[in-house]
Each structure stands twice: as C-alpha cells, then as structure tokens.
Amino acid sequence: MAKLEVKDNKKLVLKQVICKKIHGTKVEDVDHELDKFQQHLQLVKAQVFGPLIVKSCGTVIHNDGSITTDFEFYVQAHNAQQYQNIYDTQDIVSVPHCLYVRFEDSPENLQFAYSKLELYIYENDIQTDGTVYTVYVNSSPEK
C-alpha cells in the first residue's frame, strides 16, 4: 500500500459541467441517487468526459438522530449546454485552495484517506468550511 500524501493549495477546475443537486439526502441514499443520475446521462446520450465528482456539504443531525447532507454530482460533457433545461450547467467550475490526497485502493478503505486529510487539517491548524469534493477517477464510486 502506498503512503497517502496530502498536497495543499491545489485547484479543482472543471469545464462544460453538468450538475445535479440533491438536498437533505440520507447518506445511505446517495448511491441510489448517483446511479439514477449516471443512468439518465447515458439515456440522453450526454458526451461525458473526465471523472465523476461528488461534492458533499451541509450535514445536519436531526432530532430523531437521522443525518442528512446536501450533495452535488458533477460531470463534464462536451454537449453540457443542451441539458440546461434538465440540470444546472456551467461553463466552468473552479475551486481554489483545495487539500488533495490521491487514494488507490478498495472503497471500504476510503475512510483512511478522509482521516489523513482530517489529521493534516488538525496538525496544520487549517480552517475549512466542511465541503468535501470526492473525485472518482475511474468514474465509478465502486473503486
């Protein structure tokens, strides 16, 4: 297993973006929503390129103990603008000042990458807004 190295001050840039936003979603329902999004993109023949990106933010713990989070799914597509009536489309999405760690292992071990980032944030006294972007290089959250 390779050592997980954190890189600071990276910039995430996406072009010709199709975005699906889902708010107040239970974490256990995210995979289903993501599958629906990817299947719909295939159905409408979106010309997708690059990785799938999942943004998570706005986690809420409710009185009944349930936890919900806001998610945004991003893909880049050559024909993104033709889907502006269905999805949020943007010419460019730019996220500066990111922390980055590359993880290449089984999905069940992904928590180690998140833990490494959290430790780096703590040790370097970095203030974050809690937003997390997960980039699935092979376009699949399975691995």
C-alpha positions as CSV (number, residue, x, y, z in Angstrom):
1,M,0.0,0.0,0.0
2,A,1.3,3.4,-0.9
3,K,1.7,6.2,1.6
4,L,-1.1,8.7,1.5
5,E,0.4,12.1,0.8
6,V,-1.6,15.3,1.3
7,K,-1.0,18.2,-1.1
8,D,-2.0,21.7,-0.2
9,N,-3.3,24.7,-2.2
10,K,-4.5,22.6,-5.2
11,K,-7.1,23.9,-7.6
12,L,-10.0,21.9,-8.9
13,V,-11.1,23.1,-12.4
14,L,-14.0,21.6,-14.4
15,K,-15.2,22.7,-17.8
16,Q,-18.6,22.3,-19.5
17,V,-20.2,20.9,-16.4
18,I,-23.5,19.2,-15.8
19,C,-24.5,19.3,-12.1
20,K,-27.3,17.6,-10.2
21,K,-28.0,18.9,-6.7
22,I,-29.8,16.9,-4.1
23,H,-30.6,18.4,-0.8
24,G,-31.3,16.9,2.6
25,T,-30.3,13.4,1.5
26,K,-29.6,10.5,3.8
27,V,-26.1,9.2,3.2
28,E,-27.4,5.7,2.6
29,D,-29.5,7.0,-0.3
30,V,-26.6,8.7,-2.1
31,D,-25.5,5.7,-4.2
32,H,-29.1,5.2,-5.5
33,E,-29.3,8.9,-6.5
34,L,-25.9,8.8,-8.1
35,D,-26.9,5.7,-10.1
36,K,-30.1,7.4,-11.3
37,F,-28.0,10.4,-12.4
38,Q,-25.5,8.3,-14.3
39,Q,-28.2,6.2,-16.0
40,H,-30.1,9.3,-17.1
41,L,-26.9,10.8,-18.6
42,Q,-26.5,7.6,-20.6
43,L,-30.1,7.6,-21.6
44,V,-29.9,11.2,-23.0
45,K,-26.5,10.4,-24.6
46,A,-24.5,13.0,-22.8
47,Q,-21.0,13.1,-24.1
48,V,-19.3,12.8,-20.7
49,F,-15.5,13.1,-20.3
50,G,-13.3,13.1,-17.2
51,P,-14.0,11.9,-13.7
52,L,-17.2,11.9,-11.7
53,I,-17.0,14.5,-8.8
54,V,-19.3,14.3,-5.8
55,K,-19.5,17.4,-3.5
56,S,-20.9,17.0,0.0
57,C,-21.7,19.8,2.4
58,G,-24.3,21.0,4.8
59,T,-24.6,17.9,7.0
60,V,-27.5,18.1,9.5
61,I,-28.2,15.9,12.5
62,H,-31.9,15.8,13.1
63,N,-33.7,15.4,16.5
64,D,-34.6,11.8,15.6
65,G,-30.9,11.1,15.1
66,S,-31.0,10.8,11.3
67,I,-28.3,12.5,9.4
68,T,-28.8,14.3,6.1
69,T,-26.3,16.0,3.7
70,D,-26.5,18.1,0.7
71,F,-24.8,16.6,-2.4
72,E,-23.9,17.8,-5.8
73,F,-22.8,15.5,-8.6
74,Y,-20.6,16.9,-11.3
75,V,-19.6,15.5,-14.7
76,Q,-18.0,17.3,-17.7
77,A,-19.7,16.8,-21.0
78,H,-18.9,18.1,-24.5
79,N,-22.6,18.9,-25.0
80,A,-23.3,20.1,-21.5
81,Q,-25.3,23.2,-22.5
82,Q,-28.0,21.2,-24.3
83,Y,-29.1,19.9,-20.8
84,Q,-29.6,23.2,-19.2
85,N,-33.4,22.6,-19.0
86,I,-32.8,19.4,-17.1
87,Y,-29.7,20.1,-14.9
88,D,-27.7,23.0,-13.7
89,T,-25.0,23.6,-16.3
90,Q,-21.9,25.7,-16.0
91,D,-19.1,26.7,-18.4
92,I,-16.5,26.4,-15.7
93,V,-16.4,25.4,-12.0
94,S,-13.2,26.5,-10.2
95,V,-12.5,25.6,-6.6
96,P,-9.2,27.1,-5.4
97,H,-7.2,26.3,-2.2
98,C,-8.0,22.6,-2.0
99,L,-6.4,19.9,0.0
100,Y,-5.8,16.8,-2.1
101,V,-4.9,13.2,-1.4
102,R,-4.8,10.5,-4.0
103,F,-6.3,7.2,-2.9
104,E,-6.0,4.0,-4.9
105,D,-7.4,1.1,-3.0
106,S,-10.7,-0.6,-2.2
107,P,-13.7,1.7,-1.4
108,E,-14.1,0.2,2.0
109,N,-10.7,1.7,2.9
110,L,-11.6,5.2,1.7
111,Q,-12.1,6.4,5.3
112,F,-8.3,6.3,5.7
113,A,-7.9,9.0,3.0
114,Y,-10.5,11.1,4.8
115,S,-8.8,10.5,8.1
116,K,-5.5,11.5,6.7
117,L,-7.0,14.8,5.5
118,E,-8.6,15.5,8.8
119,L,-5.3,14.9,10.6
120,Y,-3.5,17.2,8.2
121,I,-6.1,19.9,8.8
122,Y,-5.7,19.5,12.6
123,E,-1.9,19.4,12.6
124,N,-1.7,22.5,10.4
125,D,-4.4,24.4,12.1
126,I,-6.4,24.9,8.9
127,Q,-9.9,26.3,9.0
128,T,-12.3,24.6,6.5
129,D,-15.9,25.1,5.6
130,G,-16.5,21.3,5.7
131,T,-17.1,21.0,2.0
132,V,-15.6,17.8,0.5
133,Y,-15.1,17.0,-3.2
134,T,-14.5,13.4,-4.0
135,V,-13.1,12.8,-7.5
136,Y,-13.7,9.3,-8.8
137,V,-11.0,9.0,-11.5
138,N,-12.5,5.8,-13.0
139,S,-16.0,7.4,-12.9
140,S,-17.4,4.9,-10.5
141,P,-17.7,5.1,-6.7
142,E,-17.2,1.3,-6.5
143,K,-13.4,1.7,-7.0
